[in-house]
Amino acid sequence: MERPVRPVRLSAAIFNRASKRLARLLGSVLVISLLMLGLAACGNSTTTGSQSGSTSATTAAATGGATTAATTTVADTSSAASPSAVASTVAGAAATPEAMVSTTTPNSTATSSSNSTTSSSNTTGPAPSGNLETDVKSVVDTVKSAVVLIAVSTPQAQGVGTGSILTPDGYIVTNFHVVAADNASVAPQTKIQVVMTDGKKYPATVSGTDRSNDLAVIKIDATGLPTIKLGSSGNLSVGQWVVAVGNALALPGGPTVTAGIVSALGRSIQEPAPASAYLTSLIQTSAAINPGNSGGPLLNLNGEIVGINTAAPVDPQSQSAAQGIGFAISIDQAKPIIQTLEKGQSIYPPYLGILPETLTPGLATQFNLPTNSGILIRQVGPGTPAAQAGWKAGDTLTELDGTQITSLQDLQGVLNKHKPGDSVSFTVVTPQGQNQKGNITFGQPPSQ
């Protein structure tokens, strides 16, 4: 069974209970030790205050972002997942009903500028020595001053995530769902504060966002900042050691460091609403990531960013977090997007207005469909581009823009080449076996 992906959130109420418990147990070193073991197992602790006082949460499977005023739970081995937050992975599984916005990576040809992420000021740590402990310490020493805590607050929600400083003049990459504070867009009244590892705080503004790829670039007014170099995810191999750095659970005292391996490459997941991003070419890693890690770097042993930590899966049976599985956006896919966002340009995906699902022979048999492959259209939103093109629930999309469509990955590949307003050809097969051809004009997500 495929493992869905969901937000994992921290509750202020959880912290209050943990704080009272701690106060009662401070009289004994032994009891303190037991409490520390309990926190390690549960991961339900957060802190308050301007630096880490926002509760850690995520919107898109992710591991950081905003939490609403209502009490929510952290997905781990001791906390049940929130059923409303569960979404399906894309391989043969339906997306959440809210995820009717098809997502895309822009066909960007942006080049480096004075604010480019390829700035020569980015530094790389020493070459790996071959001793894992030494190499991990070297990575931490190299990047820790350029990993920042991002605290986001709106009148409705607050949250904590992580970011990486890419340029000396203050451009920082993170996840969209971190700065959007659990919304489909960044609210005008959103306040963003960046906290450095030395405690310095800076107000930040949003330079650009791409909800469809769950990426954002924010800017602080500072110069001479430490930076992290972007590496290449194309050079990764399964089994390679990687290091994750981020503000897990918003714990006080600076970022948390975890290490693991690249477990798989090329993963795809569907994030739940409101982000509703369909992410492809993801890096799966066993390096532990938790609420608050979202937007933080996944690093190779040279201290280079190879991915942006984004998502954690949930077991559909127990509704608890799966162990040793996390997802990061590959940096090769993110680079051209980041360059566009640095220029103050946001990216909007083409919109179809459907709830898609990869059609399998099993589903075809279950619904007595005339074809065994394509995209089964579960829902069509009223007034959407799909509805205007005549698509109906139960139809199967088999061709788009001259490309045969057999999976959600195929659909995403076509969308990656287009923008709202583009018109392309299509073929859908009705449940009665009729081929319907025509043109569809991509729209713009209504929430953008």
C-alpha positions in Angstrom: 0.0 0.0 0.0 1.3 3.5 -0.9 2.1 5.7 2.1 0.3 9.0 2.1 2.0 12.2 3.0 0.7 14.7 5.5 1.5 17.7 7.5 3.0 17.2 10.9 2.1 19.8 13.4 3.0 20.9 16.9 0.5 22.1 19.4 1.1 24.9 21.9 -1.0 22.8 24.3 1.4 20.0 24.1 4.2 22.3 25.1 2.3 23.7 28.0 1.7 20.1 29.3 5.3 19.2 28.8 6.5 22.4 30.6 4.4 21.7 33.7 5.6 18.1 33.8 9.2 19.4 33.6 8.7 21.8 36.4 7.5 18.9 38.7 10.4 16.7 37.8 13.4 19.1 38.1 14.3 17.8 41.5 16.0 14.6 40.3 18.8 14.1 37.8 17.4 10.6 37.1 13.9 12.0 36.4 15.4 14.6 34.1 17.2 11.9 32.2 13.9 9.9 31.8 12.2 13.1 30.5 14.8 13.6 27.9 14.4 10.0 26.7 10.6 10.6 26.5 11.1 13.7 24.4 13.4 11.8 22.0 10.8 9.2 21.5 7.8 11.4 21.2 9.1 14.6 19.6 6.1 16.6 20.9 8.0 19.4 22.5 8.2 23.0 21.3 9.1 26.3 22.8 7.8 29.8 23.1 9.3 33.2 22.5 10.2 35.2 19.5 13.0 32.9 18.3 11.3 29.6 18.6 8.0 30.3 20.2 5.9 29.6 17.1 4.6 26.1 17.0 6.2 24.0 14.3 4.0 22.5 11.7 3.7 22.0 8.0 1.1 22.2 5.3 2.3 19.9 2.7 3.6 16.8 4.1 6.2 18.9 5.1 8.1 19.3 8.2 7.6 23.0 9.1 5.3 25.8 8.5 2.3 27.1 10.4 -0.1 25.7 12.8 -3.6 27.0 13.4 -5.0 28.1 16.7 -6.7 24.7 17.1 -4.7 22.0 18.8 -2.9 19.6 16.4 -0.5 16.7 16.8 3.0 15.7 15.7 3.1 12.7 13.5 5.5 10.3 15.1 5.5 6.9 16.7 3.5 8.2 19.7 1.1 10.6 18.1 -1.8 9.8 15.7 -1.9 11.7 12.5 -4.6 14.2 11.8 -7.0 12.4 9.3 -7.8 15.7 7.6 -4.1 16.2 6.8 -3.5 12.9 5.1 -2.8 12.8 1.3 -1.9 9.9 -1.0 1.3 9.3 -2.7 0.9 9.6 -6.4 1.9 6.1 -7.6 -1.5 4.7 -8.5 -3.3 6.5 -5.7 -5.8 9.3 -5.8 -4.9 12.8 -4.7 -6.8 14.5 -2.0 -10.1 16.1 -3.2 -8.7 19.5 -2.4 -5.7 18.9 -4.7 -7.5 19.9 -7.9 -4.7 22.3 -9.0 -2.2 20.6 -11.3 1.3 21.6 -10.5 4.3 22.4 -12.6 7.9 23.4 -12.7 8.5 26.5 -14.8 10.3 26.3 -18.1 12.7 28.9 -16.8 15.8 30.1 -18.6 16.8 32.5 -16.0 20.5 33.2 -15.8 22.7 34.2 -12.9 22.6 37.8 -11.7 24.2 39.8 -9.0 21.9 38.0 -6.6 22.4 34.6 -8.2 22.6 31.5 -6.2 25.9 30.7 -8.0 27.6 33.6 -6.3 31.3 33.0 -5.8 30.9 33.9 -2.1 29.4 30.6 -1.4 31.8 28.3 0.2 32.3 24.6 0.4 33.8 22.6 3.2 36.9 20.5 2.9 36.8 17.3 0.8 35.4 14.3 2.7 38.1 12.5 4.7 36.5 9.1 4.6 35.8 9.2 8.3 32.1 9.7 8.7 32.2 11.3 12.1 34.9 13.7 11.0 33.0 14.5 7.8 29.7 15.2 9.4 31.3 17.5 11.9 33.1 19.3 9.1 29.7 19.8 7.3 28.1 21.2 10.4 31.0 23.6 11.0 30.8 24.8 7.4 27.1 25.4 7.1 25.7 26.0 10.6 26.0 29.8 10.5 24.1 30.0 7.2 21.1 27.9 8.4 18.4 30.1 9.8 15.2 29.8 11.8 12.2 31.3 10.0 9.3 32.3 12.3 6.1 33.2 10.5 2.9 34.6 12.0 -0.5 35.7 10.7 -3.6 36.7 12.6 -4.8 33.1 12.3 -1.6 31.0 12.6 2.0 30.9 13.5 4.8 28.5 12.7 8.5 27.8 12.4 10.6 26.5 9.5 14.2 26.6 8.3 16.0 28.4 5.5 19.5 28.5 3.9 21.3 31.7 3.2 22.3 31.7 -0.5 23.8 35.1 -1.0 25.8 37.5 1.2 23.1 40.2 0.8 20.4 38.1 2.4 18.5 35.9 -0.1 17.2 32.8 1.7 15.5 29.7 0.2 12.8 27.8 2.1 9.5 26.0 1.4 6.4 27.8 0.2 4.3 26.2 2.9 6.6 27.7 5.6 6.0 31.3 4.5 2.4 30.7 3.5 1.6 29.7 7.1 -0.8 26.9 6.1 -2.5 28.9 3.4 -2.7 28.6 -0.4 -1.0 32.0 -0.7 1.0 34.4 1.5 -1.4 36.7 3.3 -0.6 40.4 3.1 -0.4 40.7 6.9 2.1 37.8 7.2 5.1 38.7 9.4 8.3 36.8 8.8 11.3 36.9 11.1 14.7 35.3 10.4 16.8 34.3 13.4 20.5 33.6 12.9 22.4 31.0 14.9 24.1 33.8 16.9 20.7 35.1 17.9 20.5 38.1 15.6 17.0 38.7 14.2 15.9 40.3 11.0 12.5 41.0 9.5 12.1 39.4 6.1 10.1 40.0 3.0 9.0 37.5 0.4 10.9 37.9 -2.9 9.0 35.2 -4.8 7.1 32.0 -4.4 6.3 28.9 -6.3 3.5 27.0 -4.7 3.5 24.3 -7.4 7.0 23.2 -6.4 6.7 24.2 -2.7 9.6 26.7 -2.9 10.0 30.3 -1.7 12.8 32.9 -1.5 12.7 35.5 1.2 15.1 38.5 1.7 16.6 40.2 4.8 18.3 43.5 4.8 21.9 42.6 5.6 25.3 42.2 4.0 28.3 40.1 4.4 26.3 37.1 5.5 27.6 33.5 5.5 26.2 31.4 2.7 25.9 27.7 1.7 26.9 26.5 -1.8 24.4 24.7 -4.0 25.7 21.3 -5.1 24.2 18.9 -7.7 21.6 16.3 -7.0 22.4 14.7 -10.4 25.6 13.3 -8.8 23.8 11.5 -6.0 23.6 7.8 -5.7 21.5 5.5 -3.5 23.5 4.7 -0.3 25.4 8.0 -0.3 25.6 9.7 3.1 23.8 13.0 3.5 23.2 15.4 6.4 20.1 17.3 7.3 20.2 20.6 9.3 17.1 22.4 10.6 15.1 23.6 13.4 13.4 20.3 14.3 10.5 20.9 16.8 11.8 24.4 17.2 14.0 23.2 20.0 16.0 26.0 21.7 19.8 26.2 21.4 20.2 26.2 17.6 19.5 23.8 14.7 19.4 20.0 14.9 21.7 17.9 12.9 20.8 14.4 11.6 22.6 12.1 9.2 21.5 9.2 6.9 21.7 7.9 3.4 20.1 8.6 0.1 17.4 5.9 0.2 15.9 6.4 -3.3 15.8 8.9 -6.1 13.1 10.1 -8.4 10.3 9.8 -5.9 6.9 11.6 -6.4 4.3 12.6 -3.9 1.1 14.6 -3.8 1.0 17.2 -1.0 -2.4 17.9 0.7 -4.2 21.2 0.5 -3.7 24.0 0.7 -0.4 23.7 -1.0 -1.7 20.8 -3.2 1.7 20.5 -4.9 2.6 17.4 -6.9 6.3 17.1 -6.3 8.5 15.0 -8.6 12.2 14.0 -8.7 12.4 14.0 -4.9 15.2 12.6 -2.9 14.2 10.0 -0.3 16.5 10.0 2.7 16.8 8.2 6.0 18.2 11.3 7.7 15.5 12.2 10.3 13.4 15.3 9.5 10.7 16.6 11.8 8.4 19.6 12.2 10.5 22.7 11.8 13.0 21.1 9.4 10.9 22.2 6.4 12.9 24.4 4.0 16.3 23.4 5.5 19.2 21.9 3.6 20.0 18.3 2.8 23.8 18.3 2.3 26.4 16.1 0.9 29.6 15.5 2.8 31.2 18.5 0.9 28.8 20.7 2.7 26.8 21.5 -0.5 23.0 21.6 -0.7 21.7 18.7 -2.7 18.1 18.9 -1.6 15.6 21.0 0.4 13.9 19.0 3.1 10.1 19.1 2.6 8.0 16.1 3.5 7.5 13.2 5.8 5.2 10.2 5.2 2.5 8.7 7.3 1.5 5.1 7.6 -2.1 4.8 6.3 -2.9 2.0 8.8 -1.6 3.4 12.1 -1.7 7.1 11.1 1.8 7.5 12.6 4.9 8.7 10.9 6.9 6.1 9.0 10.4 5.6 10.3 13.5 6.5 8.4 11.7 8.1 5.4 11.8 11.7 4.4 11.7 13.6 1.2 13.7 16.5 -0.2 13.3 18.6 -3.3 16.3 17.9 -5.6 18.4 21.0 -5.9 18.9 20.5 -9.7 15.2 20.9 -10.1 15.1 23.9 -7.7 18.0 25.9 -9.1 16.2 27.6 -12.0 13.2 28.3 -9.9 15.3 29.9 -7.1 16.9 32.2 -9.6 13.5 33.3 -10.8 12.2 33.9 -7.3 15.3 35.8 -6.4 14.4 38.3 -9.1 11.1 39.1 -7.4 9.1 37.0 -9.8 6.5 34.4 -8.5 5.6 31.4 -10.5 2.1 30.1 -11.1 1.2 26.7 -12.3 -1.2 25.9 -15.2 -4.6 24.8 -13.8 -6.8 22.0 -15.0 -9.3 21.8 -12.2 -9.4 18.0 -11.9 -8.8 15.3 -9.3 -6.5 12.9 -11.2 -5.5 9.4 -10.5 -3.2 7.0 -12.4 -5.3 4.4 -14.0 -4.3 0.8 -13.3 -5.7 -2.5 -14.7 -7.2 -3.1 -11.2 -9.1 0.2 -11.3 -10.1 -0.3 -14.9 -11.6 -3.6 -13.9 -13.3 -2.1 -10.8 -15.0 0.6 -12.7 -15.5 -1.4 -15.9 -13.5 1.1 -18.0 -12.6 0.5 -21.7 -8.9 1.3 -21.3 -6.3 0.1 -18.8 -3.9 3.1 -18.8 -4.1 6.9 -18.5 -5.3 9.4 -16.0 -8.7 8.6 -14.4 -10.5 11.9 -13.8 -12.2 11.5 -10.4 -13.6 15.0 -10.2 -14.0 18.0 -12.4 -14.5 21.4 -10.7 -17.4 23.5 -12.1 -16.3 26.3 -14.3 -12.7 25.0 -14.5 -10.7 24.6 -17.7 -11.4 20.9 -17.7 -15.2 21.5 -17.4 -15.1 24.1 -20.2 -13.2 21.5 -22.4 -16.0 19.0 -21.8 -14.2 16.6 -19.4 -16.3 14.7 -17.0 -15.7 12.6 -13.9 -15.1 9.0 -15.0 -13.3 10.0 -18.2 -9.7 8.9 -18.8 -7.1 11.3 -20.1 -4.9 9.5 -22.5 -3.2 12.3 -24.5 -2.2 15.9 -23.8 -0.3 18.2 -26.0 0.6 15.3 -28.3 2.1 13.3 -25.4 0.7 9.9 -24.4 -0.4 10.1 -20.8 -0.1 6.9 -18.7 0.7 8.3 -15.3 0.7 11.4 -13.1 4.4 11.7 -14.0 3.5 12.0 -17.7 0.9 14.6 -16.9 3.3 16.6 -14.8 5.9 16.4 -17.6 3.5 18.2 -20.0 2.5 20.8 -17.4 6.1 21.5 -16.7 6.4 22.9 -20.3 3.4 25.3 -20.0 1.9 28.3 -18.2 -1.6 29.6 -17.6 -3.2 30.7 -20.9 -1.5 28.1 -23.0 -3.8 25.9 -25.2 -3.0 22.3 -26.0 -4.7 19.3 -27.6 -6.1 16.4 -25.7 -7.8 13.0 -26.0 -10.1 11.6 -23.3 -11.8 8.3 -23.4 -15.4 8.2 -22.0 -16.6 5.3 -19.8 -18.5 4.2 -22.9 -15.3 3.9 -24.9 -15.7 6.9 -27.0 -12.5 9.0 -27.9 -13.1 12.7 -27.5 -10.5 15.1 -28.9 -10.2 18.8 -28.6 -8.2 21.7 -27.1 -8.0 22.8 -23.5 -6.7 26.2 -22.3 -4.8 26.1 -19.0 -6.1 28.5 -16.3 -4.6 30.0 -13.2 -5.2 28.5 -9.8 -8.2 30.4 -8.3 -6.4 30.8 -5.0 -3.5 32.6 -6.5 
